[in-house]
Amino acid sequence: MRPFFVVMKIGVVGCGALGSFYGSKLGVDGHEVHFLLRSDYNFVKRRGVHIESSDGNFHFRPRAASRAAEIGRCDLVIIGLKTTANHRFAQDLPPLVDCNTAILTLQNGLGNETALAKIFPHEQIMGGLCFVCLNRTKPGHVHHLAHGRIVLGEYKRWPEPRTHDIGTALKHAGIPCTVTDNLERAHWEKLIWNIPFNGLGVAGVAGVEACRTGIVSGSPLTSSCLSTDILLSNPDWLQLVRDVMREVIEIANALGLKVRPELAEKNIASTRVMGDYRASTLVDFERGQLLELQSLFLEPLRHARQAGVDTPCLTALCSVLEHLQKEQQAHGKL
């Protein structure tokens, strides 16, 4: 017999791979799920979303909208936008939110909850860290390769009853979920993976070598993006991955977050099962889209400098990525 189940009205803002995957899982489980769409609106409205998953393929037809006002107030708003689109918060979110709405950002990096807190009360804001391997392959299509766990937490406070309720809803939809009592620490634990595999993957051979040697010149860098398996197969590059991870852990611990050093090897082991996975930042870069430089790389580096932590690898990586993005801009690819 099915347990007691509360149907939520859920608005998904940012329906790329992440938002489409988790929104579709919740929709298939019976929730009233609305997708706020732009480029994929016509396709998804006609044909829905197709998920090709290692756990089994499925199809879902969300209630598609092109304007937030068409959706109206929601019980839960899930944000899957790239952080480069955070300027849209003030435009897209208010029509979906009243005083009882929970706002959950599943975005990468640091500072997203803080940006939301400039618009909405702190107590309405939640964060989620997604440990998942997936890509949007074409309009309305998502390829889920592995993993899928969400770590859920409250912004600047302990978990509330609603935190556990939403966690239970995620688990009921087949999404592994744990609740953290320290969202800030969870962010840094996710950065242990995100910074090296997204950053070094975009940097490519020349950029990785520049990071490894610490010599970042002003000359052009040709980036041939590196998938996770290639980064792990080269002993020198694998050591650089470990060095970047070590620096991230040192920054977090200098901030008093007590991140365990063994998480570095745990992340490497879980990455090996992904095969030739191309992280989301690689895909963005290859499509000529803006990198999530601020939230994923520059904000962690700012924290390192404030805490007095020496980070030669992260510093070089940030320089390489800024250089590559400027090259793209100079060639009119952005």
N, C-alpha and C positions, 0 to 999 in steps of 0.2 A: 504494500500500500504506500502511495506517495506521501511523504511527510508534509506538514503544513508549509505552504509556499505562498509568499507574498509577491505578486506580480508588480514589478517596478516599471515606470515609464523612464526610459533611458535615452538620452541624446548623446550621440557620438560625434565629436567635432575633430576632424582630421581623420579621414577614412582611407588612409594608405594601408600598408600591410598590417600594421599593429592595430589600428582602430577597427579595420574590417574584420580581422581575425577574432579579436575578443568580443566585439559587438555582435558578430554572427553567432558565436558560441552562446552568448546570453540570449539572443533571439530564438535560436533553435530550442533553448530550454524553456521558452514560454514567456519571456519578458516582452514588453512593448518597446521595440527598439527603433529609433529614428536615426538615420544617417544624414548629417549636414554635408552636402557634396558640392564640389565645384567641377573639376575637369571630368570626373566619371559620372556625373549626374544622369545624363541621358541613358548611358549603358546600364547603370545599376537600377534605374527606375524601370527599365524595360525587362531586364534579364536577371537582376539580383546579383549576388556575390557567390563566386565559386571558390571553395577552399580545397586545394589539393594538399592533403595532410598525411604525415607519417602515421597518424592515429586513425586514418580513414577519411576519405573525401566526403564533403557535404556541400549543400547549396542552401542559401538563405536569401529571402526577399525582404529587405528592411523597408520601412516607410521612408522613402527618399524625399529630401527637401533641398532646395537650393538657397533658402533663406531661413535664418533662425526663427523668425516670427511665425513661419509656417508650422513649426514644431511646438512652440509654446513651453510652458513650465514643465520641468522634469523632476523626477525624484532623484535621479543620478545623472550627472553629466560626466562623460569620459572624454578626456582630451588626448588625442593621439597626434596632434600637430607637430611638425618639425619646429624646433625652438626658434628657427629663423622667422617663423610666422607668429611669434608671441605678440607682436603689435596688433594682431587681430582680436585679442582677448576682449577688449572694450567694445568692439563691434559685434562679435559673434555670440558672446556668452550671456549678456544681460537678459535677452528675451527668453532664455531657457531656465533662468534661475529665480527662485523666490527664497524666502527666509528658511525654508525647510529643505532646500536642494543641497545634496552633497556634490562637491566638485572634485573629481579625481583626475589628476594629471598623471599620465603614463609616459611622460616625455623623458628624454635623456638629459643627463647632466645636472648642473646646479643652478638654482635661482628661479625655477619655474613656479614653485609655490609662493615665493616672495613676490613675484610679478602678479600672481593672482590676488595676493593679499592686499595689493594696492587698490583693488577694485571691489573685493568682497570681504566679509568678515572672516577672520582667521579660523573660527570654529567651523566654517563650512568647507574648508580646504583639506584635501587628502592627497597623498602621493603614493604612487605605485612603481616599483622597479620590476621590469619585465625581463626575465631570463628566458629568451625565446629566439629561435633561429628561423626566420622567415623573410620572404621578399614579395613585393607586388610585382608580378611578371607582366601584366597588361591590365587595361581597365577591367575592374570587377573580378580580377583573378589574383589569388594569393597562394603562394607555395610555402607550406609549413614543413620545415625539414626536421626539426628536433626541439625538444624542451618546451617550455610554455609557462613556467611558474611565475607567479606574481608575489612580490613582497609588499604588503600593504601597511601604510602608517598614516598617522595624523600629523598635521603641520604644527610643530612647536607645542605638542601636548601628548599625553598618554593616550593609548587606544580607548575608544569609547564603545558603548554597546553597538552603535551603528557601524563601527569599524568591523566588528566581528560579524554583524548581520550581512554586510556587503561581502566580506570574506566567505561567508557560508554560501551566499548566492553564487559567487564565482566558482567555488568548489562543486556546487550542485550542477553547474553548467559544464563540468569536466575540466575546469581550469585549476591546477594545483595552486594553492594560495596559503601563505603564512602571514601572520600579523606581527609587525615589529613594534617594540616600545620606543625605538629610536630611529626615526625616519632619516635624520641626518647621517647617522652611521651607515644605514642601508644604502644611501646614495653613494657614499665613498666605497662601499664594498662592490657596488656595481661598476664604479669607475675603474676598479682594478682590471676589469675586462675591457671596458669601453675605450679607455684611453689608448692602450697599446694596439688592440686589434683594429679599431676604427682609424686611429691616427697613423700607425705604421703601414697599415694596408693602403691608405691613400698616398702616403709618402712615396711608395714605389721603391725600386732598387736604389736609384740615386739618392732619394731622400732618406731611406733607411741607413745607407752608408754614411750620409752626412750626420744623422743622429748618432750612429755608432761611434764615429770619430770625433764628434763635437765640432766639426768644421762645416759651417753653413755659409757658403759664399753667396754673392749677389748674382751669380751667373744663372742662366735658365736651368730649370730642373725638369726633365722629362719624366712624368709619373706614369708608370705602368702598374696599375693597382695590384696589390698582392692579396690573394685569398688566405684564409687562416691556415690551410694545410701547408702552403708555401712558406709562410712565416715560421711555422713550427719545424719544417724539414731542414732548414739551414741552421747549423749550430751557432753561428755568430748572431744571426737574427733572433733565434730563440733566446740567447743570452740577453739580447737587447730587450726583448719582451719581458724577461724576468727583471731586468734592471728598472724598466719603466714601472712595472708592478710594485717593486720594492719602494720606489720613490712615492708612489701614490699612497701606499700603506704608511710610510713615514710621515707624510703630510697629515693624514687622518689621525694618526696617533699623537702628533704634535698639537692637534686641535682637541685632544682629550677623548677621542672616540673609541679607543681600545679595539682596533681592528686587528684580527689575528693574522700573523705573517703567513701561516700555512694556507691561507686562502689563495695565494698566488699559484701554488702548484695544483690546488683543487680546480682553479679556473682553467689552467692549461690542460688538465686531464679531461675536463668536460668539453673543451674546445676540440680535442682530437676526434671526438665522435661526429663532429659537424662536417668532416670532409673538406671539400673545397668551397666552404661558405664565404660569400662576399658580404661583409658587414654593411649596414645601411649607409654609412657615410661614404663608402666606396661607390655604392650604386648612385648616390646623389652626385658625387664628383664626376663620375663617368657620364651622367646625364647633363652635366653643365649647370647643376644647381648649387646654391650656396651651401657651404659647409656649416655645421653647427659649431663653429669655432668658439664662440663665447661660452656657451654652457658646458661644453665637453672638455675644452682645453684651456682657454684663457682664464676662466674663473677658478679652476683648480690651481693654476699657476699663481694667480693673485693670492689665494689662500696660503700657498707655500711661501711666498715672499713675506707676507704678513707674519707668518709663524717662524720665519727665519730658517726654513728648511732648504738645504742646497739640493737643487734638482737639475743637474746638467742634462739629463736625457729628456725630461719634459720640456725644459727651456729650448733645447735644440729642435724638438719635435714641433713646438708651437711656431718657431721661426720658419721651419720648412713648410708647414701648412699655410701660414700667412703668405709666404712667398708663392706657393702654388696657386692660392686663390687670386692673388694679384696678377699672376700670369694669365689665368683664365679671364679675368676682367679685362686685361690689356688686349687679349685676342677676341674680345666680344663674345665669350662663351657664357657669360652670366647676364 
